[in-house]
């Protein structure tokens, strides 16, 4: 199984080659870039060139880009609305699509394989209009991403818009055979059943987000700090048709560079031991 890490671990700091070096020392073979401008500014060509140079000189893969949640440099603190392609406000939908395209253009320098996309905001309800907006958004994003060599992955998040049944219906109705899923274990745990959600989405799961919680808050704990059954989770990943990576997306607010390195390595070993135990 491919070991991967989201740079969300250090989202409060500017992403540099030094950051990636430390993540690699923790055992990562691939990286998901987290698209927050205070961290990874996909409009800053200087920063992108530095990161692109690092990837060219190192064996770690640029696996994916997490699409931006906000367009400002303060994660919405400036009053900027969320990047929401299913908003009832047409202006917000248009601006969101423009921001996603700006982020996707970073693939010209950093050749990541996947764009991980949220649909709607946390706890957002759904209706037929939002389903239609989602179909339109998927069509536009996939068309923009394809010439860049990027595949769109929709993520299950804690809202009605992105429930597994809704996401699978989008692919069916839109005949989107080249769109996949990023399965978020923490979000599925909050939804009620990791197994049920995974099995509903498994034919299209190309990547994962691995983090833990106690089902009541999306706090991105390290695996083992919450109540997810990681033996079951690893069995599901191992048996999935497309063999997705183990991609850690953990909250690094309390972490330092030095403490995160051994913790990453320990966590990968823990998850892999679960996979091997089940296989045996």
C-alpha positions as CSV (number, residue, x, y, z in Angstrom):
1,X,0.0,0.0,0.0
2,X,1.3,3.4,-0.9
3,X,2.1,5.6,2.1
4,X,0.9,9.2,1.6
5,X,0.5,12.3,3.7
6,X,-1.6,15.5,3.2
7,X,0.3,18.7,3.9
8,X,-2.7,19.7,6.0
9,X,-0.5,18.4,8.8
10,X,1.3,21.8,8.6
11,X,-1.5,23.9,7.1
12,X,-0.7,26.8,9.5
13,X,2.8,27.2,8.0
14,X,4.0,28.1,4.5
15,X,4.7,24.9,2.5
16,X,8.4,24.6,1.5
17,X,10.7,22.0,0.2
18,X,11.9,21.7,3.8
19,X,8.4,20.7,4.9
20,X,8.2,18.1,2.2
21,X,11.6,16.8,3.2
22,X,10.4,16.2,6.8
23,X,7.2,14.5,5.6
24,X,9.3,12.2,3.5
25,X,11.5,11.3,6.5
26,X,8.3,10.2,8.2
27,X,7.9,7.5,5.6
28,X,5.7,9.2,3.0
29,X,6.0,8.0,-0.5
30,X,3.4,10.4,-1.9
31,X,2.0,13.8,-0.9
32,X,-1.4,15.5,-1.2
33,X,-0.9,19.3,-1.4
34,X,-3.5,21.1,0.7
35,X,-4.8,24.1,-1.3
36,X,-5.0,26.9,1.4
37,X,-3.2,30.0,0.2
38,X,-1.5,30.8,3.6
39,X,0.1,27.3,3.2
40,X,0.2,26.4,-0.5
41,X,-0.5,29.5,-2.6
42,X,-1.3,28.0,-6.0
43,X,-1.2,31.6,-7.5
44,X,2.4,32.1,-6.3
45,X,4.7,30.9,-9.2
46,X,7.8,31.3,-7.0
47,X,6.5,28.9,-4.4
48,X,5.2,26.5,-7.0
49,X,8.6,26.4,-8.8
50,X,10.3,25.7,-5.5
51,X,8.0,22.8,-4.8
52,X,8.2,21.5,-8.3
53,X,11.9,21.5,-8.1
54,X,11.8,19.5,-4.9
55,X,9.5,16.8,-6.4
56,X,11.8,16.5,-9.5
57,X,14.8,15.9,-7.2
58,X,13.1,13.4,-4.9
59,X,11.3,10.1,-5.3
60,X,8.1,11.2,-3.4
61,X,5.1,11.5,-5.7
62,X,2.8,14.6,-6.0
63,X,-0.2,12.4,-5.6
64,X,-3.1,14.9,-5.3
65,X,-4.2,18.5,-4.7
66,X,-6.9,19.2,-2.2
67,X,-9.1,21.8,-3.8
68,X,-9.3,25.2,-1.9
69,X,-12.0,25.7,0.7
70,X,-11.6,29.5,0.6
71,X,-10.1,31.9,-1.8
72,X,-8.4,34.3,0.6
73,X,-5.1,34.0,2.6
74,X,-6.9,33.7,6.0
75,X,-9.1,30.6,5.5
76,X,-12.3,32.7,5.4
77,X,-11.3,35.0,8.3
78,X,-11.4,38.0,5.9
79,X,-15.1,37.4,5.3
80,X,-14.6,35.7,1.9
81,X,-17.3,33.1,1.3
82,X,-16.4,29.4,1.1
83,X,-15.5,28.0,-2.3
84,X,-18.9,26.3,-2.9
85,X,-19.9,25.2,-6.4
86,X,-23.4,24.2,-5.2
87,X,-24.3,27.5,-3.5
88,X,-27.7,28.9,-4.2
89,X,-26.0,32.2,-5.0
90,X,-24.9,32.2,-8.7
91,X,-22.1,34.7,-8.1
92,X,-20.6,32.4,-5.5
93,X,-20.8,29.4,-7.8
94,X,-19.0,31.3,-10.6
95,X,-16.3,32.6,-8.3
96,X,-15.8,29.1,-6.8
97,X,-15.3,27.6,-10.2
98,X,-12.8,30.3,-11.1
99,X,-10.8,29.6,-7.9
100,X,-10.8,25.8,-8.5
101,X,-9.5,26.4,-12.0
102,X,-6.7,28.6,-10.7
103,X,-5.7,25.9,-8.3
104,X,-5.8,23.2,-11.0
105,X,-3.4,25.3,-13.2
106,X,-0.7,24.4,-10.6
107,X,-0.6,21.0,-12.3
108,X,1.4,22.7,-15.1
109,X,4.3,22.8,-12.8
110,X,3.5,20.1,-10.2
111,X,2.1,17.0,-12.0
112,X,-0.3,15.7,-9.4
113,X,-2.7,12.9,-10.5
114,X,-5.9,13.9,-8.7
115,X,-7.9,16.9,-7.6
116,X,-9.9,16.2,-4.4
117,X,-13.1,18.2,-4.4
118,X,-15.6,19.1,-1.7
119,X,-19.2,19.6,-2.8
120,X,-21.0,22.1,-0.5
121,X,-20.1,23.2,3.0
122,X,-20.1,21.2,6.2
123,X,-23.7,20.3,7.3
124,X,-25.2,21.8,4.1
125,X,-28.6,20.4,3.2
126,X,-29.5,19.3,-0.3
127,X,-32.3,19.8,-2.9
128,X,-32.8,19.1,-6.6
129,X,-31.2,22.5,-7.6
130,X,-28.0,21.7,-5.7
131,X,-27.9,18.2,-7.3
132,X,-28.1,19.9,-10.7
133,X,-25.4,22.4,-9.7
134,X,-23.2,19.5,-8.7
135,X,-23.7,17.8,-12.1
136,X,-22.7,21.1,-13.9
137,X,-19.7,21.6,-11.6
138,X,-18.4,18.1,-12.1
139,X,-18.7,18.4,-15.9
140,X,-16.8,21.7,-15.9
141,X,-14.1,20.7,-13.5
142,X,-13.4,17.4,-15.2
143,X,-13.2,19.1,-18.6
144,X,-10.7,21.6,-17.3
145,X,-8.7,19.0,-15.4
146,X,-8.4,16.4,-18.2
147,X,-5.9,18.3,-20.5
148,X,-3.7,18.8,-17.4
149,X,-3.6,15.1,-16.8
150,X,-5.6,15.4,-13.6
151,X,-8.6,13.2,-12.5
152,X,-11.4,14.7,-10.4
153,X,-12.2,12.9,-7.2
154,X,-15.3,13.8,-5.1
155,X,-15.0,13.5,-1.4
156,X,-17.6,12.3,1.1
157,X,-18.0,15.1,3.7
158,X,-20.4,15.7,6.6
159,X,-23.3,17.1,4.6
160,X,-26.3,15.9,2.7
161,X,-24.9,17.1,-0.6
162,X,-21.9,14.7,-0.4
163,X,-23.5,11.6,1.2
164,X,-22.3,8.4,-0.6
165,X,-25.6,7.8,-2.2
166,X,-25.7,11.3,-3.7
167,X,-22.1,11.0,-5.0
168,X,-22.7,7.7,-6.7
169,X,-25.9,9.1,-8.2
170,X,-24.0,12.0,-9.7
171,X,-21.6,9.6,-11.4
172,X,-24.5,7.5,-12.7
173,X,-26.7,10.3,-13.9
174,X,-23.8,12.3,-15.5
175,X,-22.2,9.1,-17.0
176,X,-18.9,10.3,-15.5
177,X,-16.8,7.2,-16.1
178,X,-13.5,9.2,-15.6
179,X,-14.5,10.7,-12.2
180,X,-13.7,8.9,-9.0
181,X,-13.9,9.3,-5.2
182,X,-11.6,10.1,-2.3
183,X,-13.0,8.2,0.6
184,X,-12.7,10.0,3.9
185,X,-12.8,7.5,6.8
186,X,-13.3,10.2,9.5
187,X,-16.3,11.7,7.7
188,X,-17.8,8.2,7.1
189,X,-17.5,7.4,10.8
190,X,-19.4,10.6,11.6
191,X,-22.0,9.6,9.0
192,X,-22.6,6.3,10.9
193,X,-21.0,3.4,9.1
194,X,-17.5,3.2,7.6
195,X,-18.2,-0.2,6.1
196,X,-21.6,0.8,4.5
197,X,-20.3,4.0,3.0
198,X,-17.1,2.4,1.7
199,X,-19.0,-0.5,0.1
200,X,-21.4,1.9,-1.6
201,X,-18.5,4.0,-3.1
202,X,-15.7,1.3,-3.5
203,X,-15.9,0.8,-7.2
204,X,-14.8,4.4,-7.8
205,X,-12.4,5.0,-4.8
206,X,-9.0,6.1,-6.0
207,X,-7.7,7.8,-2.9
208,X,-8.4,8.1,0.8
209,X,-8.2,10.5,3.8
210,X,-7.2,8.7,7.0
211,X,-8.0,10.4,10.3
212,X,-9.9,9.5,13.5
213,X,-12.7,11.0,15.6
214,X,-15.3,10.0,18.2
215,X,-18.2,10.4,15.7
216,X,-19.2,13.8,17.1
217,X,-16.6,16.2,15.7
218,X,-14.5,16.4,12.6
219,X,-11.3,17.0,14.5
220,X,-8.9,14.9,12.3
221,X,-7.2,13.0,15.1
222,X,-4.4,10.6,14.5
223,X,-5.5,7.0,13.9
224,X,-6.0,5.3,17.3
225,X,-7.0,8.5,19.1
226,X,-10.7,8.1,18.2
227,X,-13.1,5.2,17.8
228,X,-12.7,4.1,14.2
229,X,-12.0,0.3,13.8
230,X,-8.8,0.5,11.9
231,X,-8.5,-3.2,11.4
232,X,-11.7,-3.1,9.4
233,X,-10.7,0.1,7.6
234,X,-7.4,-1.5,6.4
235,X,-9.3,-4.6,5.3
236,X,-11.6,-2.4,3.2
237,X,-8.6,-0.6,1.6
238,X,-6.7,-3.8,0.9
239,X,-9.7,-5.3,-0.9
240,X,-10.8,-2.2,-2.8
241,X,-10.6,-2.6,-6.6
242,X,-8.3,0.3,-7.3
243,X,-5.9,-0.2,-4.4
244,X,-6.0,3.4,-3.0
245,X,-3.2,4.7,-0.8
246,X,-3.1,5.1,2.9
247,X,-3.2,8.9,2.9
248,X,-3.0,10.6,6.3
249,X,-5.0,13.8,6.7
250,X,-4.4,14.6,10.4
251,X,-4.6,17.8,12.4
252,X,-1.2,19.1,13.1
253,X,-2.1,22.1,15.3
254,X,-0.2,20.6,18.2
255,X,2.6,19.0,16.2
256,X,6.1,20.3,15.5
257,X,8.3,19.2,12.6
258,X,10.4,17.1,14.9
259,X,7.6,15.3,16.7
260,X,5.6,14.6,13.6
261,X,8.3,12.6,11.9
262,X,8.4,9.6,14.3
263,X,4.6,9.9,14.7
264,X,4.1,9.5,10.9
265,X,6.3,6.5,10.8
266,X,4.6,4.9,13.8
267,X,1.1,5.5,12.4
268,X,2.0,3.9,9.0
269,X,3.4,0.9,10.8
270,X,0.2,0.6,13.0
271,X,-2.1,0.7,10.0
272,X,0.0,-1.7,8.0
273,X,0.1,-4.1,10.9
274,X,-3.7,-4.1,10.9
275,X,-3.7,-4.9,7.2
276,X,-1.2,-7.7,7.6
277,X,-3.1,-9.2,10.6
278,X,-6.3,-9.3,8.7
279,X,-4.6,-10.8,5.6
280,X,-3.0,-13.5,7.8
